[in-house]
Amino acid sequence: MHIAWLFEYPTLHGGERSLLAAWPALKAAGMRATALAPSRGPLHAALIRAGVEVVPFETRDAADRRPALGELRDRLATALLSSRPDVLHANSLAMGRLSGPVAAELGLPSVAHLRDIIKLSRAAVADLNRHKRLLAVSRATRDFHVAQGLMADTVQVLYNGVDLEQFRPKAATGWLHRQLGLPSDAVLVGTIGQLVMRKGHDVLARAASRLARRHPDAHWIIAGSRHSQKAEAVEYEAGLQRTFAADGLTDRVHFVGTLDGIEKLLPELTLVVHPARQEPLGRVLLEAAAAGVPTIATDVGGTREIFPPEADAARLVPAGDDVALADAIGPLLVDARERRRLAQAARRRAEEAFDIRAAAARLLEHYMKSLRFSRFES
């Protein structure tokens, strides 16, 4: 089977990493993949490393302007008629909206991934409903979009998976302490994600300020970058710096940027804190669970599906509540036994529900089931 993957941005974030993680198992099952994707950036490099053919498909011009929707759809139709896939897989909601009418008019079987919990216009709902199958990354994501008008019988839940060998419990090596010039007994609390308001770094900064005096050995690792150049995004990042500085934490907060090899970072952290305001299904939470790193996260979106109450595998707190977040972080900083228990429970949860081999097998089933809708002709 020949699958065409459709990507919007040149960046390599959770959605792109989730699909690429499934590729080895899909390839082993006899799949062939062509990526319609930007011809530059981290995603392009990752696709080439994975041995995936890339057909340039640009959704932005040189001035970062988006062409008219009709023009993009004409380009997509041309690319699909040229590459002749058996199935089209739009890897984001935006690309699902773009491609829905195109695939329907071509008679090409198509699926689209719903990786965001956002409000949709009526036109967007109609475009997405042109696909015969929509894949939501969590039940929370599915329920949100069905309530907006997506056809319930087409929206299926498909959890992302992680490579349980790549992400597994490992002993810390101390490389991050050495790189940052920190004493070996410094406690590292890390958060991983883009520097955007949705990820809640500002809430973490306020929680860190509350804990500053009681936990002078705690250092705060901020892994991720700001990609937007909009004034509000620039001010958001500057505001984070000011909040940390206000309580004398400048020397104890470390903005390390986007790192290659999250699997190498996770074992160095004492805790992972994920203070997101919304999260359909946070990939970093899956990776932290698989790596056996104790985690505190906000109870939003699909996070409770990763860490259900009966698993008792993480601490969940309300979104936007820096007091509750600080109250969750503080005790775990000093309770090594509870951290070990949470780490072991999280690893078991990852093994039970988020093995990439199972996720890839289910994705392949969705591709196969979509083929019955084919009437694709050149």
C-alpha positions in Angstrom: 0.0 0.0 0.0 1.2 3.5 -0.9 0.3 6.2 1.6 0.7 9.9 1.1 1.3 11.9 4.3 0.3 15.6 4.1 2.1 18.0 6.4 1.7 21.8 6.9 4.8 23.1 8.7 8.5 22.3 8.4 8.8 21.9 12.2 9.0 18.6 14.1 6.6 18.6 17.0 4.4 16.0 18.7 2.1 15.3 15.7 5.0 14.8 13.3 7.0 12.8 15.8 4.0 10.6 16.5 3.5 9.7 12.9 7.2 9.1 12.3 7.4 6.9 15.3 4.9 4.5 13.6 6.9 4.4 10.4 9.3 1.5 11.1 6.4 -0.8 11.9 4.3 0.4 8.9 7.3 -0.1 6.7 7.9 -3.6 8.0 4.3 -4.3 7.1 5.0 -3.5 3.5 3.9 0.1 3.4 5.4 2.7 1.1 5.1 6.4 2.1 5.4 9.7 0.3 5.4 12.9 2.3 3.9 16.0 0.8 5.7 18.4 3.0 7.8 21.6 3.1 11.2 21.2 1.5 13.2 22.5 4.4 13.5 22.4 8.1 13.6 19.7 10.8 10.7 17.7 9.5 12.2 17.4 6.0 15.5 16.2 7.6 13.7 13.7 9.7 11.7 12.3 6.8 14.9 11.9 4.7 16.6 10.1 7.6 13.6 7.8 7.9 13.9 6.9 4.2 10.5 8.6 3.3 10.2 10.1 -0.2 9.5 13.8 0.1 7.4 15.7 -2.6 7.7 19.4 -1.9 4.4 20.9 -0.9 4.6 24.5 0.5 1.7 26.0 2.4 3.6 29.3 2.9 5.5 31.5 0.4 8.9 33.0 0.9 7.4 35.8 2.9 5.5 33.4 5.1 2.2 34.2 3.5 -0.4 31.5 2.9 -1.7 31.3 -0.6 -5.5 31.3 -1.2 -7.3 28.1 -0.2 -8.3 27.4 -3.8 -4.8 27.6 -5.0 -3.5 25.3 -2.4 -6.2 22.8 -3.2 -5.3 22.9 -6.9 -1.6 22.3 -6.0 -2.6 19.4 -3.8 -4.8 17.8 -6.5 -1.9 18.0 -8.9 0.6 16.5 -6.4 -1.8 13.6 -5.7 -2.5 12.9 -9.3 1.2 12.8 -9.9 2.2 10.6 -6.9 -0.9 8.3 -7.2 -1.2 7.1 -3.5 -3.7 4.5 -2.4 -4.6 6.5 0.7 -4.1 10.1 1.7 -3.4 10.8 5.4 -3.6 14.5 6.4 -1.5 14.7 9.6 -3.3 17.7 11.2 -6.7 19.3 11.5 -5.7 22.2 9.2 -4.4 19.8 6.5 -7.5 17.7 7.0 -9.7 20.7 6.2 -7.5 21.6 3.2 -7.6 18.1 1.7 -11.1 16.9 2.5 -12.8 18.3 -0.6 -9.8 17.5 -2.8 -9.7 13.8 -1.8 -13.5 13.5 -2.1 -13.5 15.0 -5.6 -10.7 12.7 -6.7 -12.3 9.6 -5.2 -9.2 9.1 -3.1 -9.5 7.3 0.2 -8.5 9.7 2.9 -8.0 10.0 6.7 -7.3 13.1 8.7 -5.8 13.4 12.1 -7.5 15.5 14.8 -4.6 16.6 17.0 -6.1 19.8 18.3 -9.0 20.9 20.5 -10.1 24.1 18.9 -13.4 25.7 17.8 -14.2 25.1 14.1 -16.2 27.2 11.7 -19.1 25.6 9.8 -17.0 25.6 6.7 -14.2 23.7 8.5 -16.6 21.1 9.8 -18.0 20.6 6.3 -14.5 20.2 4.8 -13.5 17.7 7.5 -16.7 15.7 7.0 -15.6 15.0 3.4 -13.1 12.5 4.7 -14.4 9.0 5.2 -12.4 8.5 8.4 -11.1 11.0 11.1 -8.6 10.0 13.7 -8.8 11.7 17.1 -5.9 11.4 19.4 -8.1 11.0 22.5 -11.7 10.5 23.5 -11.7 14.1 24.8 -10.7 15.3 21.3 -13.3 13.1 19.6 -16.1 14.3 21.9 -15.2 17.9 21.5 -15.3 17.7 17.7 -18.4 15.5 17.4 -20.2 18.1 19.5 -19.2 20.7 16.9 -20.7 18.7 14.1 -18.2 16.2 12.9 -20.0 13.0 11.9 -19.7 10.6 14.9 -19.5 7.4 12.9 -16.4 8.7 11.0 -14.4 9.9 14.1 -12.3 7.1 15.6 -10.0 7.4 18.6 -6.4 6.4 17.9 -3.9 7.0 20.7 -0.4 7.9 19.8 2.3 5.4 20.7 5.9 5.6 21.8 8.9 3.3 21.2 9.2 1.6 24.6 12.8 0.7 23.9 13.9 4.1 22.9 12.0 5.6 25.8 12.7 3.4 28.8 13.8 3.9 32.4 17.5 4.7 32.5 19.9 5.9 35.1 20.9 9.6 35.0 24.4 10.2 33.7 24.7 13.8 35.0 25.4 15.2 31.5 22.9 18.0 32.0 24.2 19.0 35.4 27.7 19.2 33.9 26.5 21.1 30.8 24.8 23.7 33.0 27.5 23.8 35.6 25.3 22.7 38.4 26.2 20.7 41.5 25.5 17.0 41.3 22.8 17.2 44.0 20.8 19.9 42.2 17.2 18.8 41.7 16.0 19.3 38.1 12.4 20.0 37.4 11.7 20.0 33.6 9.0 21.1 31.3 9.1 20.3 27.6 7.1 22.1 24.9 6.8 25.1 22.7 7.0 28.5 24.4 3.3 29.4 23.9 0.6 30.4 26.3 -1.3 27.2 25.7 1.6 25.2 27.3 1.3 27.2 30.6 4.9 28.1 31.3 3.7 31.2 33.0 1.8 29.1 35.6 5.0 27.0 36.2 7.0 30.2 36.7 4.6 31.4 39.4 4.6 28.0 41.0 8.4 28.0 41.0 8.4 31.4 42.7 6.2 30.0 45.4 8.7 27.2 46.0 11.9 29.2 45.7 12.8 29.7 49.3 11.6 26.3 50.5 13.6 24.4 47.9 16.8 26.3 47.1 18.3 23.2 45.4 15.5 23.1 42.8 16.5 24.2 39.2 13.9 24.6 36.5 14.7 23.3 33.0 12.6 24.8 30.2 13.1 22.7 27.0 11.4 24.2 24.0 11.5 27.3 21.8 9.2 30.1 20.7 8.5 29.9 17.0 6.1 32.7 16.6 7.4 36.2 15.9 4.2 37.9 16.8 4.5 40.7 19.4 2.3 38.8 22.0 4.5 35.7 21.6 7.7 37.7 22.1 6.1 39.4 25.2 5.0 36.1 26.6 8.5 34.8 26.6 9.9 38.0 28.1 7.2 37.8 30.8 8.4 34.4 31.8 11.9 35.7 32.2 10.6 38.5 34.4 8.5 36.2 36.6 11.5 33.9 37.3 13.8 36.9 37.9 11.3 38.6 40.4 12.0 36.0 43.0 15.7 35.6 42.4 15.5 32.5 40.2 17.5 33.8 37.3 20.4 31.5 38.1 18.1 28.6 38.7 16.0 28.6 35.5 17.6 27.3 32.4 16.1 27.9 29.0 17.8 25.1 27.0 15.8 25.5 23.7 14.7 22.7 21.5 16.8 19.6 22.1 17.5 16.6 19.9 16.9 13.4 21.8 14.3 13.9 24.4 15.0 10.3 25.4 18.4 11.5 26.6 17.0 14.5 28.5 14.2 12.7 30.5 16.4 10.5 32.7 18.3 13.6 33.9 15.1 15.1 35.3 13.8 14.6 38.8 10.3 15.5 37.8 8.5 16.4 34.6 5.9 19.1 35.0 3.4 19.8 32.2 1.2 22.8 33.1 -0.7 23.1 29.8 -4.0 24.9 29.6 -5.2 22.5 26.9 -3.7 19.2 25.7 -5.4 16.8 23.4 -2.9 14.0 24.2 0.5 15.3 25.2 3.3 13.3 23.5 5.8 14.4 26.1 3.6 12.8 28.8 3.7 9.5 26.9 7.4 9.7 26.6 7.9 10.6 30.2 5.7 7.7 31.3 7.6 5.3 29.1 10.9 6.7 30.5 9.7 6.2 34.0 10.0 9.8 35.0 7.5 11.0 37.7 5.1 13.5 36.3 2.8 16.3 37.4 0.3 17.5 34.7 -2.8 19.6 34.4 -6.1 17.7 34.2 -7.1 18.9 30.7 -8.0 17.3 27.4 -6.8 13.7 27.0 -4.3 13.8 29.9 -6.7 11.8 32.2 -6.8 9.1 29.5 -3.0 8.8 29.8 -3.1 8.8 33.6 -6.5 7.5 34.7 -7.3 7.6 38.4 -7.1 3.9 38.8 -3.5 3.8 37.5 -2.3 6.3 40.1 0.6 7.0 37.8 0.9 10.8 37.9 -0.3 13.8 39.9 -3.0 15.8 38.1 -3.9 19.4 39.0 -6.3 22.0 37.7 -5.1 24.1 34.8 -4.0 27.7 35.5 -3.7 27.1 39.2 -0.1 27.9 40.3 -1.0 27.3 44.0 -2.1 23.7 43.3 0.8 23.1 41.0 3.3 24.3 43.7 1.5 22.1 46.3 2.0 19.1 44.0 5.6 19.8 43.2 6.9 20.5 46.6 6.2 17.2 48.4 7.6 15.2 45.5 10.8 17.1 45.5 11.6 15.6 48.9 9.9 12.2 48.7 12.1 9.9 46.6 10.1 6.8 47.5 6.9 8.3 46.1 8.8 9.4 43.0 9.9 5.9 42.4 6.4 4.5 42.9 5.0 7.0 40.4 7.7 6.3 37.9 7.0 2.5 38.0 3.3 3.0 37.7 3.8 5.3 34.7 6.0 2.8 32.9 3.3 0.1 33.4 0.7 2.4 32.0 2.8 3.1 28.9 3.3 -0.6 28.4 -0.4 -1.3 28.7 -1.8 1.4 26.4 0.8 3.3 24.4 3.2 0.8 22.7 4.1 2.2 19.3 3.7 -1.3 17.8 0.1 -1.5 18.8 -0.6 2.1 17.6 1.0 1.4 14.2 -1.0 -1.8 13.8 -4.2 0.2 14.5 -3.2 2.9 12.1 -2.6 0.3 9.4 -6.1 -1.1 10.1 -7.6 2.4 9.5 -5.7 2.7 6.2 -7.0 -0.7 5.1 -10.6 0.1 6.0 -10.5 3.3 4.1 -9.5 1.6 0.9 -13.1 0.3 0.4 -14.1 3.9 -0.4 -11.7 4.1 -3.4 -12.7 5.3 -6.8 -9.5 7.2 -7.5 -8.8 7.7 -11.2 -6.3 9.9 -13.0 
